[in-house]
Amino acid sequence: MPKKGFSVITIPDVFVENVDQFIDKSKNLISSRSEALKLAWMEYIERHSENILSHMEKKKGCRVKIGNKFVGSGEPVFIAAEIGINHNGDIEIAKKLIDSAVETGCDAIKFQKRTIDIVYTKKELASPRDSPFGDTNGDLKRGLEFGEKEYTEIDKYCKEKNIIWYASCWDERSVDFIDKFDPPCYKIASASLTDDNLLKHTKSKGKPIVLSTGLSAIDEIKHAVAILGEKDLILLHCTSTYPSSLEELNLKVINSFQKRYNCPIGYSGHEVGLSPTITATVLGACMIERHITLDRAMWGSDQAASIEPNGFRRMVRDIRNILTTGGDGIKKVYDSEIPIKKKLRRQK
């Protein structure tokens, strides 16, 4: 904990390790380690100022293009409405969700794609689980999965509605399946972050990648980013519980990621309500993913952690307003304030 009036800064090890040499070379002109550190820091800044400024500009200009829109610092927040499996295996519900998403003013729609027999073991598929599709977990998973017919219809419908769509692909075969529709990007779900082969196969398609980081320790995230590279990567902070509790959202991770990675940082939320997502945007998240549903009371495991159309519309509106209300940071008196100023200020 710093003393009152002082701040904590991170100092590169390169000169911390040699601070004693600064003292020795000064021939007693430098009497303390704190003074030596100060001089070392000044020398470091002088020597590396060009690299530091270049790195800062690189961070500032870091953008990824999805479709005809850019995601990154200085750009409008990119908002994706995740339909996921909230269609409950019904293409007509999927179309209604697409209509609702378009009406909210969001930028994209997201689905999920799995090859059931690859993603789940025979034991998992055979386990008992009641659902509208049958008595086993396999009945449920297969009932929720769209095939080529449904995705062809989804692709056509989204084009008619002039909105882009993409999907989180949970296995290599699903990546190849979605690739036939020429998506603007790919999503890698939190559950797949440690699947190196899937990461490499997805990267081979040459499209931007959105990576969620729920369920993942920092070393696992570091490893995944090393495989994917920071170019054309968007990293989403995420807590993978449905719904997530406020105490476990840890939104300051967004700022930690911004310092650590040279790529746009966003947020994938599963909490109840809108305010945490708005807060994530204020903290600098430049992409938002939230699940959308027609009714949170509908059957389905993700419905309760989703947002109904009216709420989603309000969220999009409030996120858009942040860019307007943020201003330029320069304090000024607006023309609209001058009559009020004349009226309320005490005359001298």
N, C-alpha and C positions, 0 to 999 in steps of 0.2 A: 504494500500500500504506500503510495508516494506521500511525502510530507505536504502539508497545506501550501498551495501556491506552486507546486511542482507537478510535472507530468511524467508519465512513463513512456520512453521511446525504445524501439528495438535497434540495437547497434550491431553492425556486421562483425562477425567474429574475426575477420581479417586483421583488424587493428586492435581489437580488445586483447587478443593474444600477445600483441607486441607492445602493449602500453608501457611495460617496464623499460623497453628500449628507448621510448620517447623520453622517459625520465633520465636515463643514463646519458643519452646524447646531449641533453640540455645542460649538463655539467652543473646540476643543482639550481638552474634557473626555473625549472618546473619542480614544484615541491610536493605536489599531491597527484594521486591517480585521477581525481575528478578534473583537474586542470589539464592533465595529459589527454584524457578522453575528449575533452572539449576541442583541443588543438587537433587531435587525431581525426575527429569528426569533421572539422573544417577542412583539413587536408583531403580527406576522403571525398567530400562534396566537390572540392575544387578539381580533383583528378578525374572524377567520374560524373561530373555534372551533365555532360552530353548524353551519356548512357542513361542517367536517371531521367532526364527530360524526355528522351526518346521513349523510354519505357512508359512514362506517364502519358505521353501522347498516344502510344500504342494502345494502352488501356482505354483511353478516352474514345478512340476511334474504332474499337473492336465491335464489329457488326457481323451478323449472319443473315443471309437472305433466304426467306421462306416464301415461295411463290413470287409475288411481285412486291413483297413487303420486307423491310429490314427489321431485325431484332437487335437491340443494343442501346448503348448509352446515347441519349439525345433523340432517340426515336420514340414514337408513340408505343405504349405498352402493347405487346402482342398477346391477345387473349384467345385461348382455345377452350371451347366447350366440349368436354369429354362425355360422349354418349356411352362409351365403353360397352358394358353389357346391360345397360338400363333399358334396352329395347326388348328385353325378355324373349329374344328369339323370334320376334314378330317384325317383319319388314315395314308394316304399316305404322307401328309405333316408332320405328326408326325414322320414318319420313316425318312424322309429327314432331319428333325431337329435332330433326334438321330444320323444319320450319320455325320452331320455337327459337332455336339457336340463331338463325339468320335474323329474326326479328329483334334479338337483343343487341345486335350490332357488333358481335364478336368477329374475330378474324379467321377462325378455322374451327373445324370439327374433328374430333379424334374418336377412333374406334379401337378395339382390341382384336388381335388375331392369334389363334393357337392351333397347332396340330395336336389334337387331343391325345392320341396314342403316343406321342413323343414327349409332351410336357408332363403327363401324369403316368405313374406306374399302373400296372394291372391291379395291384392291391388297392391303390387309391381309388381307381375307377370302380372297383367292385364293392367298396365300402358302402354301408347303408346310408341313405340320405333322401328324405322325402322332398319331393318337389312336384310342380305341375307336369313334369316330364317323366316321372317314374320314381322308383324306390332306391336307386343307387346314385352315387356321386357321378358315375359315368353317364347316366341318363340326363342328369342336370347339365353337365359340361357339354355334351353333344347337343342338347336342346337349345343351349344359348349360342352355339357357334354358327355364324353365317358362312356360307360357301360361295362359290363363284357366281351363281345366279343372283344371290342377294347383293354381293359387292358390286357386280356389274350394274345393278339397279341403283345402288347407293352412289356410285361414281357418276352415273347419268343424271341422277336427281340433284346432286351437289353442283354439277356443271350448269344445270338449268337455273339453280338458285344463286349461281355465281359466288360460291364459297369453296375454299380449298378444304381438303380432308387428308388425314394421315392416320396411321395406326401404330400402336405398340405391338411389335411382333415378338412372340415368346420363344420362337425356335427358327432355325435356318430355313426350313421349308415354308414357314409363314412369311418370312422376308421375301423369298422368291415369289410367293403367291401375290403379295401386295405390290411387288415390283412391277407386275404386269399392268398396273394402273398408273404407273409413273407418278408416285406421290412426291410432293415438294420436299419432304423430309421423312425421317424415321424416328420413332420413339422407342427408347429402351426403358422398360419398366424397372422399378426399384428391385423387384424380385430377380431380375435378370442381370443386375450390375456385375455380378461375379462370374458370369458365364462368358469366359474369354472367347470361346469359339463363336458364340453368337455375336459378340462385339466385333470381332474381326470380319465375320461374314457381312454384318450390316455395314461396316465401314467400306467394304469392297464395292458397294453399290454407288459410292461417290456422291451421296446426298448428305445434306446437313443432318446432324443427329441431335435429338433432345434426350438427355439422360437424367432420369430421376434418381435421387440419392437416399430414399427411405430405406430402412433396414440395414444401413451400411455404415461401417466405421470409416474414419478418415483415411486409413491405410488402404482399405478396399477401394475407396473413391479415387485415391491417388493412382492405384494400379489401373483402374478402368480408364482414367484420363490418359495415362501413359499409352495404353493400347489405342485409344481413339484419336489422340492428338487434340490440341485445343482449337485448331482451325476448323471452322464450320461446326463447332460444338456449342450447345447451349446446356448449361448445368442447372438443374432445378433442385432447390432445397425442398425436402419433403419428409413428413412423418407418416409412416404407413400403418395407421390404425384408422378404423372406419366406424364411427367418426373419431377424429383425433381430439384429445382433451387440450384445453388452452395451455395447461402447464407444460405440455410436451411439444408445443409448436416450435419453440426455440428460434424465433425469427431472426435473431442476431447472427445466426449462421450465414445468412445472406451476405452480410458485411464481411464475415470471415472468408467466404468463398471469393468475394470480389477482390480481396487482398491477395489471395493465394493463386487464383487462376486468371489467365489472360483470355477469357471468353465471356460472353453474356451470361448473367446469372438470373434465374427466375425462381418461381415458386409454384409447386403443385400442392394444393390444399385439400384436405379431407375433413375439415372441421365443420361444425354446425355454425351457421351465421356468415356474415360478410366482412365484419370489421377486421379480422386478422389478415384477410387477403388484401384489403385496402392498406393496412399497415405495412404489409410486405412490399407493396408498390412504393410507399413513401420511403421505405428503407433502400429502395433502388432496384427491386425486382423488375426486369424489363420484359419478362414473359410470365403469364399466369395461365395455369391449367386448373379448372374446377369442373367437377361432374355436374351435368344437367339432367333433370328428370321432369317428367310431366306432373308427378305427384310423389312426394316423399313417403306417402303411405302405401305406395304400390309394392307388390311383392318383388323381392330382389335384395341381394346382399349389399349393394352399393347405394340403394335409394336414399337411406337415412343420412348419408354423408354427402348428398347431392343438393343442388339448388334448383328450386322451381323457376319457371320462366320469368315471372315478375321480379323475383329476387335477383336472378341473373342479369336482367335488364338494368336494375338499379346498380348492381356491382359494376357493370360495364360503364354506365354513366358516371359513377363516382370516380372510377379509375381514370377515365378520360378527363374529368375535371381537374385532377391533380396536376396534369401538365399545364392547364390554363392558370390554375391558382398559384403555381410555383413561382411564376414570374422570372425575373433575371437576377434577383438578389441585390439590386441597387435601390437603396432607399430614396424615395422621391415624394413630392407632394403632387397629387393628381389634380387635374383641372376641376374634376368633380368635387374635390375637397375645398377648393378656394372659397366658394360662398359660405360653406360651413365654418371655415377658419375665420373669415371676417366676422361672422355672426357670434361665434363662441369665444374667440380669444379676447382677453381683457386688453383694452386699448391703453397704450402708455402715453 
